[in-house]
Amino acid sequence: MKNNNYKHMKVLIYIFLGLAVGLLIFNLFHIDFEEPLYGESFAAVVGVGASLCAIILLTILKIALKIKDKLKG
């Protein structure tokens, strides 16, 4: 039962990673690189930062699950 939950968590991690990468790409196209900190471009910059944070945290979680599986196995 516990192993099945880890499989579901791994699938969710990949889904969230895909969403974060999608939002990163979406927000990169909305940045005005001449004035990135003004108007709607600022929201896109914040979105890029949030997407990068999410990708880093999900990658750390994925690595932690791999370590946990190796220690149990």
C-alpha positions in Angstrom: 0.0 0.0 0.0 2.7 2.5 0.9 4.7 1.8 -2.3 1.5 2.5 -4.3 1.2 6.0 -2.6 4.8 6.8 -3.6 3.9 6.0 -7.3 1.0 8.4 -7.1 3.2 11.0 -5.6 5.8 10.6 -8.3 3.1 11.0 -11.0 1.9 14.2 -9.2 5.4 15.5 -9.1 5.8 15.1 -12.8 2.4 16.7 -13.5 3.3 19.7 -11.3 6.7 20.0 -12.9 5.0 20.1 -16.3 2.7 22.8 -15.1 5.5 24.8 -13.7 7.5 24.6 -16.9 4.5 25.6 -18.9 3.9 28.6 -16.7 7.6 29.5 -16.9 7.4 29.5 -20.7 4.1 31.4 -20.8 5.5 34.1 -18.5 8.7 34.4 -20.4 6.8 35.4 -23.5 5.0 38.1 -21.6 8.1 39.9 -20.3 9.0 43.2 -22.1 12.8 42.9 -21.9 13.3 46.7 -22.5 11.4 47.5 -19.3 10.9 44.3 -17.3 9.9 45.8 -14.0 7.0 48.0 -15.2 3.3 47.3 -15.9 2.2 43.7 -16.8 5.8 42.8 -17.4 6.5 42.9 -13.7 3.8 40.3 -13.0 5.4 38.1 -15.6 8.8 38.5 -13.9 7.3 37.5 -10.6 5.6 34.5 -12.3 9.0 33.4 -13.8 10.5 33.6 -10.3 7.7 31.6 -8.8 7.9 29.0 -11.5 11.6 28.6 -11.0 11.1 28.2 -7.2 8.4 25.5 -7.8 10.7 23.6 -10.2 13.6 23.7 -7.7 11.4 22.5 -4.8 9.8 19.7 -6.8 13.2 18.6 -8.0 14.4 18.5 -4.4 11.3 16.5 -3.4 11.9 14.0 -6.3 15.5 13.5 -5.2 14.4 13.0 -1.6 12.0 10.3 -2.6 14.7 8.5 -4.6 17.0 8.6 -1.6 14.2 7.3 0.6 13.5 4.4 -1.8 17.2 3.5 -1.9 17.5 3.5 1.8 14.5 1.2 2.2 15.5 -1.1 -0.7 
